[in-house]
């Protein structure tokens, strides 16, 4: 009869021996075709996912054998380690953060597997401390979920309260496990937080205040006479600072600039030469510009430290929610919603620019027949698209440029919102220079078709809006969501998310 413990040990040894046979020299990889290299990267991702799950299960068992009530007889202390996290960290060569995650998720898997068991020593029935995460534990044990994805779901969903039951969180956890294949851990965290906010609208203001309470700025002196500024910002403050940072550094980051007259072109060329001649890094440019802003603000009025400056942030909210002082809104580029009290305060401090959408979620301001998109058109695109529409890209609207879906010069396209879509600099250049095509269908949806050298079948893939504001608009009933077509995943390396 096979000993299960020895069998498991032999399987791990065989897995290590198999991986050791895979060459790691550069020359072996230099000769690979692009398609083979991409497939190897995908397989490495799967290997990492399996290793993370295996490590978490083992770490959970280490934690179980090192429970505090066992004292010095626990596995960790008996082998010379203060905590199970320290034991895992040292024996696996991982970071403290990774070891803590492995132990935390491993405990979750262990609790789910032993739920209902009776402890022989105490007679107590084992009860999971986070039963709503049972779908996560099951997916991890089935090797269908990575360690990082499991922790992302846990962090994003949070704990039950008076408004959100454990059963509601369990259903959300199961949904997130199904969606995890197409989302990296960062996006999965945001998706989990989005589901939590949808279930717990009343808690938005509370969570917003919690994030505001941790704000703070610390100035430290360095031995060389310089200093270090550490600033923990709440989302509203970050939106203002980020807008200022993007304005200050965007010329240095560059990007396509289209000009239509000789006079403008001459001025633009001169400005481009100055930017090119500036040897400062983006970080140095930001430092110099923020210093200048502080100097200007401090000297504006000797009786007031800093004036009410000009940085602009866009807040989106449905007309009905704003009129009824109910629901929530969004700061452009922020994953979390903001409360109506914050929206009303911001409306008092600044002007309002309404952007009206039709029943399919299409902005009604179609713009003018001119080469460049207007500021108002770009505002509408920012609200509709929520950032770069390219699959897998998370660049915010402030980093994006308006791309003509029907090319202006090649196809005689028009500068209106239907033919406009937001793309970051990299993907804008890719669309123009590498043969990628974007088309709009009769439902107002945009489809991305790769060139033949990327996908010989040229399978078109739906480009989904990144805008939380548009999602709120559609969910609030101000518009009906357009039918979504079922498509197979692309073969060219981007997640269909």
ABEGO torsion letter per residue (X at the ends): XBBAAAAAAAAAAAAAAAAAABBABAAAAAABBAAAAAAAAAAAAAAAAAAAAAAAAAAAAAAAAABAAAEAABAAAAAGBABAAAAAAAAAGBBAAAAAAAAAAAAAAAAAAABGBBBAAAGBBBBBABAAAAAAAAAAAAGABBAAAAAAAAAAAEBBBAABBAAAAAAAAAAAAAAAAABBAAAAAAAAAAAAAAABAAAAAAAAAAAAAABEBBBBBBAAGBBBBBBBBBAAAAAAAAAAAAAAAAAAAEEBBBBABAAAAAAAAAAAAAAAABABBAAAAAAAAAAAAAAAAAAABAABABBBBABBBBBBBBAAAAAAGBEBBBBBGBABBBBAAAAAAAAAABBBBBBBBBAAGBBABAEBBBABBBAAAAAAAAAAAGEBABBGBABBAAABBBBBABBAAAAGBBBBAAABBBBBAAAAAAAAAAGBBBBBBAAGBBBBBBBAAABAAGBBBBBBBABAAAAAAAAAGABBBBBBBBBBBBAAGBBBX
